Structures are given as C-alpha cells and as structure tokens.
Amino acid sequence: MVSFVLDGAPVEAFGHPGACSEPADGTVEDETPITYNGTPIATQQSGILSVPSHGHDTTDDGSCTQYESHDVTPDTVSSSVSYNNYGLCIVTDNAGTDPGSGGNINITDSGGNDTVTETL
C-alpha cells in the first residue's frame, strides 16, 4: 500500500557533497491540492518538490559552494489514480531529479496522511 502525499510532506534531494547537508531537505508544495474526504492531496498538475538553497560543490578547503534552490515537478506519481489527467503524488523514491546534482529527489513521508492510500 502507498500513501498519497499531502502539501508539506518532506522530501530529500541526493547527490551533494557530504559537507553540504547530504541529503538536502525540502517539502512538497501544492497551493491547489485536490481534496478527498477532507484530505488535501498534492498532484503532478500543481505540486512541486521544493528544495531550499543547498550546496552542490565544495572548495579546496571543504566549504560548500554553488548554492541553488529547486522547484521540481514530480516525475513519479500514481499510475492508477489521477485528477485532470495528472497523477496524484505518492510516497516514493526517485520522484524527481535535483537539477544541480543529478541525484534523486525522494518523497520520504506522506506528510501525515495515513488514511487515503492506493494498493499497487
């Protein structure tokens, strides 16, 4: 069973140097989620994987550099449940790719939703 993801659910972006907060933490953000029985669920249509400023490289002395923030549309969403032909966001690894590092962005938790799920 896989949980659908609420606005504010945590994400982690990988592929960064360890000195630069590997993984970089972020959230699912959706200003217009759909609602099912009062549960606001993020969709690929309006949801983003938002990762605030984080380092992508280090200097010779080990200090982080090349700081960037990213707002990425989820690539991996529900394949069986959609709204307006856009999949609902699900807890999954490889939900998107950090454009600065090329590493996976994983949705690590449903953000508190444990009642609206799908069976894969």
C-alpha positions in Angstrom: 0.0 0.0 0.0 1.2 3.5 -0.9 0.1 6.7 0.8 -0.9 9.8 -1.2 1.1 12.9 -0.3 -0.2 16.0 1.5 1.0 19.5 0.9 4.1 20.0 3.2 5.3 16.4 3.1 9.1 16.0 3.4 11.4 15.4 0.5 15.2 14.7 0.3 17.4 15.6 -2.6 20.6 13.5 -3.1 23.9 13.7 -5.0 25.5 16.5 -3.0 28.9 16.5 -1.2 28.6 15.3 2.4 29.8 18.6 3.8 26.8 20.3 2.1 23.9 18.7 4.1 23.6 15.4 2.1 20.7 14.9 1.6 19.2 18.4 1.2 15.8 18.6 2.8 12.7 20.1 1.2 8.9 19.8 1.0 6.1 19.0 -1.3 4.3 22.3 -2.0 0.9 22.5 -3.6 -1.2 25.6 -3.4 -4.2 23.9 -5.0 -4.3 20.3 -3.9 -7.4 18.2 -4.6 -9.4 17.1 -1.5 -10.7 13.7 -0.8 -12.9 13.4 2.3 -11.2 16.4 3.7 -7.6 15.2 2.9 -5.7 17.6 0.7 -3.6 15.6 -1.8 -0.8 17.0 -4.0 -1.0 16.3 -7.7 1.5 16.4 -10.5 -0.5 19.3 -12.0 0.1 21.8 -9.3 2.5 20.1 -6.8 6.3 20.8 -6.7 9.2 19.2 -4.9 10.7 22.3 -3.3 14.3 22.2 -2.0 15.6 25.4 -0.5 19.1 26.7 -1.1 21.8 24.0 -0.7 25.4 23.5 -1.8 26.3 21.4 -4.9 30.1 21.6 -4.7 32.9 22.3 -2.3 36.0 24.5 -2.4 39.5 23.1 -1.9 39.2 23.8 1.8 35.9 21.9 2.0 33.5 24.8 2.2 30.2 24.4 0.4 29.7 26.5 -2.8 27.3 26.6 -5.8 24.2 27.1 -3.7 20.9 26.7 -5.5 17.3 26.1 -4.7 15.0 24.0 -6.9 11.3 23.6 -7.6 10.8 20.4 -9.5 7.6 18.9 -10.9 7.3 15.3 -9.7 8.2 12.7 -12.3 6.9 9.7 -10.4 3.3 9.8 -9.3 0.4 7.4 -9.1 -0.1 5.5 -12.3 -3.6 4.4 -11.4 -5.2 7.4 -9.8 -5.3 10.8 -11.5 -7.1 14.2 -11.4 -7.5 16.1 -14.7 -5.1 13.5 -16.2 -2.3 14.3 -13.7 -1.2 11.6 -11.3 -1.5 12.1 -7.5 1.8 12.4 -5.6 2.8 9.3 -3.7 5.5 8.4 -1.2 8.3 7.2 -3.4 12.0 7.2 -4.1 13.0 8.9 -7.4 10.0 11.3 -7.5 12.2 13.7 -9.4 15.8 14.8 -10.1 17.8 17.5 -8.5 18.9 19.6 -11.5 22.1 20.8 -9.8 23.4 17.4 -8.7 21.5 14.9 -10.9 20.6 13.0 -7.8 17.2 11.6 -6.9 14.6 13.6 -5.0 12.6 11.2 -2.8 9.3 11.9 -1.1 10.0 10.3 2.2 6.7 10.6 4.1 3.0 11.3 3.4 3.0 14.4 5.5 0.5 13.0 7.9 -1.8 11.2 5.5 -2.3 7.6 6.6 -5.9 7.1 5.5 -6.1 7.8 1.8 -3.9 5.2 0.1 -3.7 3.0 -3.0 -2.6 -0.6 -3.5 0.0 -1.1 -6.2 
